[in-house]
């Protein structure tokens, strides 16, 4: 039923098969030199559409409350609920008046629900605010009496001044330790002109680790943070999407590159933090802007890829830990925003295996995970959400 996929995004051809009211898109690997087949044992993938009609979806997650709901963040400042493949007509949260979304990397960027959300009845969002050129705001919001609608009035727990409109990061995720991890880009401007990635006095170009459930109005600094402040890891350019492996606790960070190399960094669950992932000394495995550089003390990525063949910006995903697709177990999925390619990455002893699993026509803005461990992918341009499946 499927056809060979060409590498051009505009020329990708799919077999379309109705599946339980959705659309299954399957694709084999073509013969382009950049279309490297996956190593032995990697499965082929397919996509099943589960929701449509969304406005620039940029994040997908669940609340961990047993409700089976998917929460989809729209860049313009709204969060929508998908229940039983239907997008509820009333937004779960509408912050469009507070969110600046005019820049391509600005907007409402993610939502995170704390452990025991069903009892706590509050959650956290990351968005671009209206002050300055668009400062980063992390805010706490509460549920209304209706569990499908949240209160728009919230309280900011963190504000970070941004010097430019790009490289905002935007990912929020609760780690296995119950702390909130916050991704912040280097502030933008190209090449990190202020050196924020390597500056431990700045929160930009970092992943922060905050105790937002400490019972204080904003947050507490967790005991064990490596520098005694908010910073957990540094040397990052724009960690747009990162995630924790729900089985091992390992942290997978997809860091968007400058002009040549995209990278995946992996922090093991045994880490005590403090890793320096190299930006702007390094871009991927390569010295940035110089023939040589001092790599002492840097933690290099486990994999990189180039901008050849239409690639432009990595979108981090998740390690699959669901029960529906056993052949995908333990494989980390990630993609590229421009080319629509989806790769698989897994550890094999001390080495890492990486392979292209699917080429799509999607503008891959985010992957997501539901409570059962099923994985999803968002198409920014078309406003669709797809579940990862097998052909």
N, C-alpha and C positions, 0 to 999 in steps of 0.2 A: 504493500500500500504506500510506503514512503518512497520519496525520490532523493537522489543525491543533492546535497546542499551546496550551493556556491558560496564563496566566502564574502562576496559583497552583501552588505545588509539589505540593499534594495533588490537584490536578485535571489535571496533565499527562497526556496520553494518548500512547501510543507504538504504533507498528507493530512487532511482534516477529517476526523472521524468523530461523530457525536458519541459522547460517553456520559451517561447519567446526566444529561442536560448540559454538560460542559462541552468543550472543544479540546480534543487531544491533538497536540502537534508533535509529530515525531520526525526525526531527521537523522540521516546517516552522515558520516564524515566524508567530505569531498577529497579531491586530489591536490588541492593547493599545497604548496610547499610548507606553509605555516600551519596547515591543518594536521597536526601530529596526532596519530591515533593513540588512544590511551594504552598504558601498559596492560599486560595480561591480567584479567580479573576485574578490570573496571567495567561497570555496566554502561549500556547506552541509556539515554534519558528521553523522556517525553514530557510535555506540559499539558495539563488539563485546566482550562479556564474555569475559575470559580466565582469571579466577580467582575463586573464591567461598570462603566459610567462614572468612574472616580476622576477627580481633578488632580492631576500630577501627584500620584501616590509616591511617597518617599520612604515609608517605613511600615512594617507589618509585625505585629506581635500578638501575644495573648495575655490574659490577666492572671492565669494560674488559679482561677476560682472555680473550675469545674463547669463553667457555663458553656464552653465550646465556642465562644465568640472569638472572632478575629478583629483586631483593632488596626485600622489602616489610617496612617497619618497623611493628610493632604498638605502639600507645600503652602497653600494659600492661608493656612491657619486653622484647619478643621480636622477633627478625628472622626472617622466613620466606623460603624460596627457592621461587620459582615456576619450574618447568622443564616445557616442553612443555605449558603450561596446567594443570599439576598442582601443588598445594601440597605440598611434601615434608613428611612427618609429623614429622620431627625439626627443631626450630628450628635455624637457623644460629647464633643467639646467644640466650641466655636470661639477661637481667639483671633479671628481675622482682623479685628480692630486694633489689636495690640501687636500683631506680627508684621514685620516688614518682609515682603516676599518679592520685591522688585528685582533684586539681583538673582543671577542664575543659581547661586549657592546659598541664598537666603531663604527664610521661611520658617514654618513649624517643621522641625527636623526629626524628632523622635519622641516616643513616650515609653516610660518604664513603670511597671507595677511592682511594688515591694513584696517581699515574702509575706504571706498571710494577708494579701490585699482584701480578701472577703471580710476580714475583721477590721482592718485598719481603715478601709474605705477612702483612701487617698492614693495619689499617684504623682508622677513627676513628668514634666515635659521640658524639652530643650528647643528654644526658638530664637530667631533674630528679632530683637526689640527695635523700637522706634528711635531710641536715643543715638546720638552720634551718627556714624555711617551705618550703624546696625549692630549694637552690642549683643553679645550672647547672654541669654537669660535662661537659667534653670529655675523652674517654679513648681511649687506643690499645689495641687488642686484636689478638691474633695468631691465625692458623689453627692448628687441630690437625692431626694426621696425615691426617684426613679433610677434604678440601677443602670439603665441605658443612657442616662443623661448626667453629665457632670456640671458642677458649678463653674461658670466662667471666671468668677472672682477667685484669684489665687494669691499665693504669697511667694515672692522671689526668695530663693535660698542662695543663689549665686548670680552675680553679674560680672561679666568680663568685658573690658573695653576692647574693641576691635579697630585696628588701624586701617583696614581695607574691607571691601565687601565680600571677598572670597576667602576660602580656606577657613571656614567656620567650624569644621568638624561636625558635631551635632549628635553623636551617638550617646545614648544613655543605656546602661545595663547594670542590673544588680548581679554581683558576683556570687559564687558559692558561699562566701564569707558574710553575705548579707549587706555588704557595703555597696554604695552607688559609684560606678565608674563612669567618668565623663570624658568624652573625646573632644579635644580642642586643636584646631589646625594652627599653623604658625603665624596666622594673621594676614597671609596673602601678600600680594605685591610682586610675586615672582622671584624665586631664588632666596627667599627669606631675608629681605634687605636689612631687617633689624636684628638678625641672628637669634630669633626667639627660640628656635628649636634646641640650641645648645645653651641657652641662658636659663639657669635654674632659678633666677629671680623673677622670671615671667611664667605665667600659667599657660601661655600660648605654645603650641607645638608639643603638647603633653597629653597623657592620660592621667586624670585625677582620680583619687580614691577618697570618698567622703562618707561619713556616718550621718546620713540624713534622718535616721530613725532613732537618734539619741535622745529625743525629747526636748531639744532646744529649738529656738525659732528658725535657725538656718541649718547649720551642720556642725559636727565635731570632727576633729582630726583623728582618724583611727590610730590606735596604738600599733606601732610597727610600720607606719609609713616611712619609707627609707630616708627622707630628708627632714622629717619632723613637721612638714607642712602638707599641702594638698597633693603634691606631685607623687605619682606612682611610677611613671615611666616617661622618658623624654626622647628628644631627637626624632620627632615625627613631623611630617609635612602637612598631611591632612587625613587623619584616621577616620574617614567618613563612616565606615562600618566595621565594628568588631564584635566578637561573640565569644562566649564561654562554651566549651564542650560540656554538655550536661552530665556526661559520664565520668570524665577525668578531671574537669575543672581547668584544663588548659585554655589559655586565652589566645585567640587567633585575631590578628590585627591586619587589616588590609589598608596599606598606606598609599595614597594617591601620589604618583610621581610628578616630576616637573615637566620634562619634555621627551624623555626617552624610555624610562623604566618604571614599571609598576611592581609593587612588592607585597609579599605576605610575610609577616613576622609572627612568630609563635613564642609565647611566654609560658613555660611549664607551670603547672599548679603548685609546684614546690618552690617557685620563685618568691623571694622576699621583696621584689620590686627593685626599682632603681636602674633598670636597663636603659642604656642609651642606644637607640635604634639608628643613629648615624646622621640624620638630616641636620644641617645642610653640608656636612662633610662628605656624605655619601648619598648617591641615588641608586637604590638597589645595591648591587655588589660593586658599584663603580664610583670612583672619586668624582665628586661633583665640581665641574668647572676647573679641574686641574689634572695633570698627568699622574701625580702622586699625592697621597694624603696620609695623615697619621691615623691609622685605624685602631690604635691601642685603646682598649676598653669599650669598643663598640660591639653591639650585638647585631650581626648581619641577618638578613632575611633567610627564610628557608627556600624561597623560590621568587623569581622575578620573571616578568615578560616585557617585551618591547612594544613600541607603538606601530610596528609593521603590520600591514594588512588591515588597517582601520581601527586598531585598538587605540584607546586614549585615556581611560580612567577606570581603575579597578573598583569593583563593588564587592565588599566582603560578604560572606555568607555564614554557613553553619556546618558543623559536623553532624551528619545524619545519625540520629539515635532513635528513630521511629521503629515501629514494628511491621509496617506494610511492605517495605522494600528491603528484605534481608541482604541482598547483594550490595546495597549501598551503605551498609552499616560501617561506621567508623570513617567514612570518607568526608572530607571537608569540601564543600562546594563554594565556588566564587565565580564572578563574571566580570565582563567589561561593559561599560555603559554604551560605548559607541559601536562596537562590533557585534554585540549580542552574544558573544561566545560565553559558554559556561565550562569551567574546568573542574576536575576533581583532584584532590591532594590527600595523600595518606602517608603515614610513617611506615617504613619497612626496615625494622631494626634501627640502625643509626642513620639511615638514609631516608630521603623523601622521594616518593613517586608522584608524578604530576602528569595529567593527560587531559586533552580536550574531549569533553563528553557530548557537547551539543552546540550547534550554531543556530541562533535564532534571529528574528528581525526585531527583537525587543530593545527598547532603551532601558537597560537594567539599572534601576535606581536603588533597589534594595532586595534582599532576601528576607524571609521571615520564618518563624517557627511557631506551630501551635502547641497546645498543651500535651498532645499525644506524640510530639516529635516529628510530625509531617512538616515538610519544607515547602516554602512558597517563594515566588519571585514577582516583583512589581515591574510593570511597563509604564514608565513615566509618561510617554507621549500619548499612548492610546488609553491610558487610565484603566488597564486591566490587571487582575491578579490571577496568577497561575499556580497550581500545585505541581510539585515535582513528582513525576510518575515514571513508569517504565513503558516502552512501546507496547 
